[in-house]
């Protein structure tokens, strides 16, 4: 997902996006949605098959 799309999603959730990196934004969104902020921490494998960030995280 492109950074602009991530910023839009964050703003829709009421999250301020200024100065945050892609990883920080996604982790903040994950927390806001009640999920563990794991984006960018997987190494070659992730068991969260339902995660909308999975492709970017492992890609």
Secondary structure in CASP SS format (residue, H / E / C, confidence):
PFRMAT SS
TARGET T0000
AUTHOR 0000-0000-0000
METHOD secondary structure of the structure
MODEL  1
X C 1.00
X C 1.00
X H 1.00
X H 1.00
X H 1.00
X H 1.00
X H 1.00
X H 1.00
X H 1.00
X H 1.00
X H 1.00
X H 1.00
X C 1.00
X C 1.00
X C 1.00
X C 1.00
X C 1.00
X C 1.00
X C 1.00
X C 1.00
X C 1.00
X H 1.00
X H 1.00
X H 1.00
X H 1.00
X H 1.00
X H 1.00
X H 1.00
X H 1.00
X H 1.00
X H 1.00
X H 1.00
X C 1.00
X C 1.00
X C 1.00
X C 1.00
X C 1.00
X C 1.00
X C 1.00
X C 1.00
X C 1.00
X C 1.00
X C 1.00
X C 1.00
X C 1.00
X C 1.00
X C 1.00
X C 1.00
X C 1.00
X C 1.00
X C 1.00
X C 1.00
X C 1.00
X H 1.00
X H 1.00
X H 1.00
X H 1.00
X H 1.00
X C 1.00
END
